[in-house]
Amino acid sequence: MQVEPLDAAPKSKLVNLRHALETMMQRIESGADIMEQLEQIDVLSQELTPTAPKMLLHYLERKSYTKALAFLKEL
């Protein structure tokens, strides 16, 4: 997969998004509630919309969180 440049996307928000996605995946595996992570992911997605790579935004809009996490791990 070809990774787009980050342009002006704040790296701290991308790190926070990756952490929220990883935490959500862990909580899903353990059967715990993921509402907090979903809210956090939505907020970060909105904040990143003008500057994030288009493919990442595509995954987030489609709720393809596994793909979004894989994308972030390649950065």
RAHUTA-V76533 format. One record per backbone hydrogen bond with DSSP energy under -1.0 kcal/mol. CO is the residue of the C=O (numbers start at 1). NH is the residue of the N-H. Records with the same first field share a line. If there is no record, write none. Layout:
CO: NH, NH
//
This chain:
6: 9
10: 14
11: 15
12: 16
13: 17
14: 18
15: 19
16: 20
17: 21
18: 22
19: 23
20: 24
21: 25
22: 26
23: 27
24: 28
25: 29
26: 30
27: 32
34: 38
35: 39
36: 40
37: 41
38: 42
39: 43
40: 44
41: 45
42: 46
43: 47
44: 48
45: 49
48: 51, 52
53: 57
54: 58
55: 59
56: 60
57: 61
58: 62
59: 64
60: 63
63: 65
64: 68
65: 69
66: 70
67: 71
68: 72
69: 73
//
